[in-house]
Structures are given as C-alpha cells and as structure tokens.
Amino acid sequence: MPNEKWTIAQAIQEAVSSDLYEKAHAARIARGRKGPFVISAGLHGFPDLRYREFQVKDRDWKELKFQAEDGLRKTLLSGELSSTGRFGSVAAEERFIPSSGWQHIKIIDWQKSTGREIPTGTTVFDIRISIARRAASNRVEKAVQKATTSQGRERAFVRLLVRIIKDSPEKPCLTRKRLENKAVAEKWLLGPRAINRCWSKAVTDAKAPAWRAEGRRSPKALAALPEWAREELGLPG
C-alpha cells in the first residue's frame, strides 16, 4: 500500500476491506433516500409498505457501515495508521490526530472525508489517513523475511518501489544508480541485475513517465526522497 494520504473512503478500501466497502456502498445505493412515503400514512391509516422495505434496507446499510467504520477506527487506535484533519474549517491548518483521539471522533461522510469531535462538536474536515511509518517499516521487514526465494524478494522490492514512485509521480527523487548500494543489496538480498529488473518493472507498473528518463538527478531532487522510503529501502542517511 502506498504511503499516501487517503480519504476515509479510500482508507476503508485499502486498510480494512475493499469487499466490505463495496457491499456497504451497494447497500447505501439500494436503500436510497428517505422519501415522503416514510413519514406519511398509507391508505386507511396503514403505513406505506415502502416504509417497511426502507427500514430493512436501512438496517442492512447501517450494519455494514458500522463494520467498516469500526474496522478503520480499530486500526487507527492501534497506531498502524496515522491521520490528520482540519478542525473547524476547511481553511484551517492541517493538524495531526493522535491515535487515542479516534475514541472521540465520529465519522460523518466517507467521500467528503469528514468527522466530528464528539466532546466539542467541532467538525473535522479533510481527514487524511496514511500508513504509520513504524507499521510500514515493520511490514517491509516481515515481507523480506517471508520472501525466502529471490522471486519473492523481487516482488516485495517492486511493490516498495511502486509506492515510492506513486508518492511523487511527477518529481523523481530516486535513481537506478542510487539503488546500487551495498546496504540495499544486503537488506533485500538482491544482486545488481535483480535490482535493475525491479526498477524497470516498478517504473512500468507505476505508469510514471517522468521516472523513465535516465541520467543524473539534482541534489535537491534526491534530497526529496522521504525518510520512510529511505528506511525501507535500506539506504544510509
């Protein structure tokens, strides 16, 4: 998973379950909006039958919605994901939300990525969620350990490179040459040819034309490589 800033909807798909997200999304569409029939009596004073149908679909949607939001909240509380938000205004400064803060934030809208701070009633706009650096680093270490074959290590390395490229598709901050590093080779147990194969596949898979150009990068461009990427690659500081 790329270490990008997801909306709530994207985070549920990526970090909880894409299948659960699709089911909840379909249930919300099937439920529809609460129409006039819900609050008006039918013929002879009996409730409109469409009301009962709405109630059943509404329960189904709310159950799936709860499962998805509960899964996301638990992952945030565990510290595997980190988040930011703009408190009180869409123009407010982006602020870090501590993991424990999710005990007190109610999710309002998945697509608009908004929530509400329960104690104060403050709306939290533009909630953005990403993989916590510590969790991402641990995941990479486990992936390397599990990849007992060279093919497995190459696949894991390609996935990491794709994450890095997608994090900055228009501004390359890494070169093939820079990966020819003893520390990278020792961490990933890959030789020069394997690293070259991984680089070529990652650039292709990420669909980032700017990264195809070979040649030297400016020191400023190389310095833009995020710290989390440097750690996971095994590059020295």
Phi, psi and omega in degrees: 000131178297150179272050182263171180268108181271157166282174178299317180300315180293322181295322178296318179294317187277321189254345180250284180193120178293328179294316179295321178299314182297320179295317180294319180297316180294322180294323179294319179293318180296325180293318181073190180268154177287111183268178180302332182299338184290323186256000179251149179281150178277197179297143177060023176082002179274146179299145177298134182298334179294336179294316179296320179297318178298318181300317180297312181293326179294320178295317180300315181295316182295326178294314179294321178298317179296316181300315181294313182291324178294320178297318179293317181298318180297321180292322177293317180295330181286345180091002178289332178242150174242160184212158175225165178197168178247110188274120173090338183199146178293341181264000181292159179292139179293129182237144175290136177254115179297152181307316182295339181296338182286355171289339188241014179242127177262130178284130183256306185223122182294310186290317179282349178057055180239159178212183178222130176284111189300313183300324185254344183077010181286132176282136178252112181267160171050050177292128180235136187234138178216168179289130177296141184302318181297317181293320180296317180296318179297323181294321179295317180301317180294322180296319179294318181295322181284332182281084185281343179257158179296325178296320179294320179293322179296317179299317180295321180292320178298317180299320178294315180298321178297319177300315182295315181296316181292338179289336180211067188296331184265346184231087180304132181234020181208152177232159176301319182299322183293336179283346177281067187234137183301321182295320178295314181299320181289322181291316185264353180055046180235141178274175181303317181295319180296318179296320177298318178298316181297318181299311182299317181292319182296317179298321179292312182295325183283344179054052180239091184305327183298335182275350182286331183296123178278170179119180183281148174254154179290153177305325180295319180294316180293328180291344182280355178298121183300152181298321181297324179291319179299317181295315184287329176288327184097013179288141177291154181290000000 
